[in-house]
Amino acid sequence: MLTRQFSLLTETEGVNQAYSWMQFMITNIRQGILPIWDPYTLAGHSFVGEMQTALFYPFHFLLALVPFNSTGVLSPTAYHVWFAFSHFLAACFMFALIREFGLSRFSAFLAGICFSLGGYVAHMVWPHMLESSLWLPLVFLFLLRALKAASSRLAIVDASIGGVMLGMSVLAGGLHVVLMEALVVVSAGIFHACSSGPETGNRRPVVFRAAITVAVIGAVGLATGAIQLLPSFEYGSRAYRYLGKAGRLPAGEKIPYADMSDEFWPHGIAQLVIPFAFNGRSGDGEATSPYIGAFPLLAAVIGIRRYWRNRWIRYLAGLAVAAFLFSLGHYSWLHGVLYAVVPQLWNLREASRMGFVEDFALVILAAHGFEALFVKAEGEASTAAGESVSWPGLNRTLLGIVIACAALLLVSAVLAKPEINAWNSLSILVIFASYGMFRYLEQGNRGAAVQAVMVGLILFDLGATDWNAQNKIEVARTRGDHLDRVLSARAAAQFLKSQEGVFRVRSQGEPISNLGDMYGLQMVQGGVGVTLPMDYARIMEYQDLLNVRYIIAAVKEPKPLGVFPDPVYQDQGWKIYESSSAYPRAWIVHETLIEPSAERAAQRLGMPGFDARRTAFTDVPVPVEALADGAREIAEVLRIAPNRMELEVDAQSRGLLVLSENYYPGWRATMDGQSAPIYRVDSGLRGVVVPRGHSRVVLSYAPASFFWGALLTSAAFAGTLAMWLRRIRVPAIR
């Protein structure tokens, strides 16, 4: 990426979601607006309700300090630097955890490299998943501190800090990762309660400490992430989620077990040693290679054997095995049992994601193996100078693997069969190098030069398997660079923004680009997220009702269906058509029909002869008066911004002001400064009753879920900070 010839922003999802959301957030934050509602996609929807947007993740606010580039958007270079910074944090946090285990800085350094640049974390290109995953080492660190604290008071302080770390994972937007982290916390607490206790046999204090620690981490974690969680729960009850071939179902509904079919294939276990085994295919869905490096895997085996008496090593070994078995999905009974008994675990969706927990455990085990190999006598947990850390069975096994690999290369070189691809032959070379390094260490060589070679070997090994960044030249030549596609629409977007009035835009053709969040265009699409608001889903086919005046399409796309004149705008990449049948953004009706069913109301909108400009469907009686023939009324939109809409209305008699805006809880209306109710109109739009005469109507998005969440989040941060400050200022309670 330093050459700018490679990029993480070539695919539609990366550009339409993370990058475009960043653009939308930064643009509004610089204007002093916290954009909890997004008016630019899906005809307007809750931005904070879509958890993946991670609006409140603190590190995202740092990007608001980065100037836009010459094209007026967030620089892709800045995006890549920020992505690399997340990997750096992952390495630092794992370093801190390994130091908490009492291991050397060098072992912690190697573990940080393996965690950040290997396995799940290395191959995760979705920022919300990456940023959530990097907090697990700190959550586990403070869990350990709380369990061994000298007093219950200190344990609560450490557990609260661990809860804040878990809350940071929530704020990062990766609910799937948070569920896995919660499983680690709960299982570690149960293991601690069952595997340790005073010699007197009274286990109550140990069990109580474990229970309190887990409870505090969970409670503080939920409170810390409440500003994101509560709006997301509200949104989840009013939205559909997409499940690929399985279609869509309400987001709050438990996913049927038959539809949770993305899993790690059993033969993928070979990728622990050869990352490109079976052509790199390890499973369905998001299944990523579990590869943390050839030598680190060997170190993990040594760490288990050398430190088996350490109960946390036994726990981590068991955790790695259990995570692997779960990741097999339908191939494993464990997956089915946990799906049935663990609340909300179905939200994990893809069993293969549990590879993250497996990698986490293996890296810590590898750190203990590094300690045994590299550290000379520094206490009971260290390896004495010249003492071997291997055993006959290990030496024979490793020698057999090396001989088999050498024979395979020789046979392939002489007979040209079996054919070995370049990546698998590279893995064989890494195995040779790892075995040579191991034998060299066995002879007692542990100096600085050997350590430097070890770092180089691991970086070389992991670097060869990381191809998240795509070759922009090759992408442009084959399937097309989606970021280039979006940036090429800048002139077309400027044309649309220069047009008078308030209107929406529809994108035609595939793939759909999120021009709304990128350029501030109000659109009925956006190509964003895996959810869809239910109210919007019922009416999204009524494009005229949704104020769609313009259709934008790539030049190669055919003319839109319907009666359209020639394009009103065209450049080398894009063309724009104007529709004459679009409804205004707001209008007044004086006739209403009661239809309690939103589904039937949506169906009746399409009845022949029905005119939504004159009549509106409502689910409750609405007080309106008839309008004299020929009377003219005005409903003018003065301003639309995230979270706010202002209008001026001149009505000849009491009527219902219909807004071509999605109905959603949390919106408040005032009329000339007085509160006014908002009605559901035409299945999924908003309506406000206006009196005769001139009125000023203001709608603002201020959901109670957001304010209660903000209160809980603030209390969690402030309370934990206060406890931590008291701890460092009052030595007596240490």
HELIX and SHEET records of a PDB file:
HELIX    1   1 THR A   12  GLY A   14  1                                   3    
HELIX    2   2 VAL A   15  TYR A   19  3                                   5    
HELIX    3   3 SER A   20  ILE A   29  1                                  10    
HELIX    4   4 MET A   51  THR A   53  5                                   3    
HELIX    5   5 PRO A   58  LEU A   65  5                                   8    
HELIX    6   6 PRO A   76  GLU A  100  1                                  25    
HELIX    7   7 ARG A  105  LEU A  117  1                                  13    
HELIX    8   8 GLY A  119  HIS A  123  1                                   5    
HELIX    9   9 PRO A  127  SER A  133  1                                   7    
HELIX   10  10 LEU A  136  LYS A  148  1                                  13    
HELIX   11  11 SER A  152  LEU A  171  1                                  20    
HELIX   12  12 LEU A  175  SER A  195  1                                  21    
HELIX   13  13 ARG A  204  THR A  224  1                                  21    
HELIX   14  14 ALA A  226  GLY A  236  1                                  11    
HELIX   15  15 GLY A  244  ALA A  246  5                                   3    
HELIX   16  16 TYR A  257  ASP A  259  5                                   3    
HELIX   17  17 PRO A  266  LEU A  272  5                                   7    
HELIX   18  18 ALA A  277  GLY A  280  5                                   4    
HELIX   19  19 ALA A  294  ARG A  306  1                                  13    
HELIX   20  20 ARG A  311  SER A  327  1                                  17    
HELIX   21  21 GLY A  329  TYR A  331  5                                   3    
HELIX   22  22 TRP A  333  VAL A  341  1                                   9    
HELIX   23  23 LEU A  345  LEU A  348  5                                   4    
HELIX   24  24 ALA A  351  MET A  354  5                                   4    
HELIX   25  25 GLY A  355  PHE A  374  1                                  20    
HELIX   26  26 PRO A  392  LEU A  415  1                                  24    
HELIX   27  27 ALA A  422  GLU A  442  1                                  21    
HELIX   28  28 ALA A  448  GLY A  463  1                                  16    
HELIX   29  29 LYS A  472  THR A  478  1                                   7    
HELIX   30  30 HIS A  482  LEU A  487  1                                   6    
HELIX   31  31 ARG A  490  LYS A  497  1                                   8    
HELIX   32  32 LEU A  515  TYR A  519  1                                   5    
HELIX   33  33 MET A  534  ILE A  539  1                                   6    
HELIX   34  34 ALA A  598  ARG A  604  1                                   7    
HELIX   35  35 ALA A  704  ARG A  729  1                                  26    
HELIX   36  36 PRO A  731  ILE A  733  5                                   3    
SHEET    1   A 2 PHE A   6  SER A   7  0                                        
SHEET    2   A 2 GLN A 470  ASN A 471 -1                                        
SHEET    1   B 2 TRP A  37  ASP A  38  0                                        
SHEET    2   B 2 HIS A  45  SER A  46 -1                                        
SHEET    1   C 3 ARG A 248  PRO A 250  0                                        
SHEET    2   C 3 ALA A 239  TYR A 242 -1                                        
SHEET    3   C 3 THR A 531  PRO A 533 -1                                        
SHEET    1   D 4 ARG A 504  GLN A 508  0                                        
SHEET    2   D 4 VAL A 548  ALA A 554  1                                        
SHEET    3   D 4 TRP A 574  GLU A 578 -1                                        
SHEET    4   D 4 TYR A 569  GLN A 570 -1                                        
SHEET    1   E 4 ALA A 586  VAL A 589  0                                        
SHEET    2   E 4 GLY A 655  ASN A 662 -1                                        
SHEET    3   E 4 LEU A 685  VAL A 690 -1                                        
SHEET    4   E 4 TYR A 679  VAL A 681 -1                                        
SHEET    1   F 2 GLU A 591  ILE A 594  0                                        
SHEET    2   F 2 THR A 615  THR A 618  1                                        
SHEET    1   G 5 ILE A 634  ALA A 641  0                                        
SHEET    2   G 5 ARG A 644  ALA A 651 -1                                        
SHEET    3   G 5 GLY A 693  TYR A 701 -1                                        
SHEET    4   G 5 TRP A 667  MET A 671 -1                                        
SHEET    5   G 5 GLN A 674  ALA A 676 -1                                        
END                                                                             
